[in-house]
Every structure is written in C-alpha cells, then in structure tokens.
C-alpha cells in the first residue's frame, strides 16, 4: 500500500511551530494581526473565513473581521483596504474570494500592499516568485511543497506534472516545483494525449477541478500523487480530482481527500502572517 501523506498531521505540526514562534515574538513585543474581509454572505466563504479566524485564535494571531454587505461598492472596499494598508498594527490583509460580480477582483488584489499580501495573489508577489525573489507565495501550492518535504519526498531532478494552470494553484505550483529543481510540465484543458504526459510524472499534482477524473490510467506505477481537488460526490461525501480507490494501489504515496492538501492551505496562510510580522521588524 502507498504512503498516505497526512495533511491533517503535518498542518497541525506547522500550527504548533507557529504558536511557539508567535509566543516568542510576543515576548519581544511583536504582535501578529490579520485583517479578514468578506463581502456578502456566501455560505462557503463564511465557512472558510470562520476556519481562518479559528486558526488565528489558536496560534495567537489577532484577527480583525470585516463583514461587509453584498451591496458594498468597489470604492468602499478599496478605501477599507487602503486604511488597512496604512495601519502599523495590521500585518496581513485577506479579502475572501470570490467577491460579488460588481467588484473587479483584480483591482482588489492589486490594492493590497504586497508586504501585507498574505494570500500571495498580488502581481508583485507572483512576479517575485517567478524570478526567485522573496515574497508571499499562494498558500495551497506552498502547502503542497511542505507536504512533500515533510514526508521525505525528494523533488530535485524529478519529473513533475501538474494538471491545471490556474493562477492560484497550477501556475504557482509549477514555479515552486521548479524552484525545488523539479523538471516541470504544466498540462491543461487543451493538452493533447493527457494520459501520456501524466504517465511520465514521478510527482503528479491534480488541480483540474473535476471529481475523480484521474484514474490509474493517468498514473505511472510508483508515482507520488497530490490531489488538490475538493468536491462533494453523489452521497454528499468529500472527494478529490483523483479516484483514490483506483489510484492508491499503483502509487508510492498519495494525499487523501479530506485530510490531504486541504488543511495545509490555512496553515500556510498563518505562516505568511507570522512571516509578515517578523519581516516588519
Ligand atoms: P480552476 O477551475 O481555476 O482550474 C482548473 C484547471 O484545470 C484549468 O487550468 C483547466 O485548463 C484545467 N482543466 C480543466 N479540464 C481539464 C481537462 N479535461 N484536462 C486537463 N486539464 C483540464 O481550478 P483551481 O482553482 O485551480 O482548483 C482546482 C481544484 O482544486 C478545484 O477542485 C478546487 O476546488 C480545488 N482547490 C482546493 C484548494 C485547497 O485548499 N485544497 C485550494 C484551491 C483549489
């Protein structure tokens, strides 16, 4: 049977490390504060925001909560971000996406000061990642690197194939694996002979957004399989982009859903907040 990469355990470990770090920082008079903005009351967003606030409380990070009504204008939102950019006591600013349609998401992302961009979505953060400079990295792909490293999986020299090229997962994942000296291929909806390409992978990252699409026909024997997808199946149970039962017997390591990549995203967000506060000093 494959090694099950336990994201629940690894994320808990990271949170413990951060808790200790935050306590030590407090003794030196440095506090960490994240501002979380939600526009509207989309139930899924409310769950994500709630989980982020809970993680802050556990680690010892102060969270400021801004729950704005659906009809908030773009100008009002940008003004709030501008105020938070200027506040000395705020280290991180997060706007829960998606924002309502009348607000330009790109304008919101660009408004956040790069030194407080703990989601790592600002063009400056993405550019810095691209040319190997310091900056915040998108939390889900950063979490996947931690999963691999902390599970003793070597990246350097490996064939890494990513399915999906989104700005928040696929593209930053490619850049991070490249930074770790992997040989990286990015596939997408226009890729020809997808199975042939994915079968080359020593490390396969599925971020395709299609429930259980990746069966063993896509996977080389002994590969490491990272499943980013989150879906509800016909029985309302969580499942990923990978058909776990079909793929697990042929791979060397795999992330389950739930309990794989999912818990890492918040852990890395907390990590970025702590880093932001430490860098400020
Ligand atoms: P997205 O929809 O923005 O991107 C999907 C990508 O898959 C696109 O680049 C597209 O070209 C590619 N694609 C679609 N169909 C394809 C096909 N048939 N063959 C090859 N490529 C194809 O999705 P995303 O935001 O990158 O998210 C991907 C999945 O990860 C979703 O299920 C999402 O819910 C999940 N997700 C999880 C976390 C987490 O914390 N675990 C975070 C972000 C996203």
Boltz pocket constraint, residues with backbone or C-beta under 6 A from the ligand:
constraints:
  - pocket:
      binder: B
      contacts: [[A, 140], [A, 163], [A, 164], [A, 165], [A, 166], [A, 167], [A, 168], [A, 169], [A, 170], [A, 187], [A, 188], [A, 189], [A, 190], [A, 191], [A, 194], [A, 206], [A, 207], [A, 208], [A, 209], [A, 210], [A, 227], [A, 228], [A, 229], [A, 230], [A, 231], [A, 241], [A, 261], [A, 262], [A, 265]]
      max_distance: 6.0
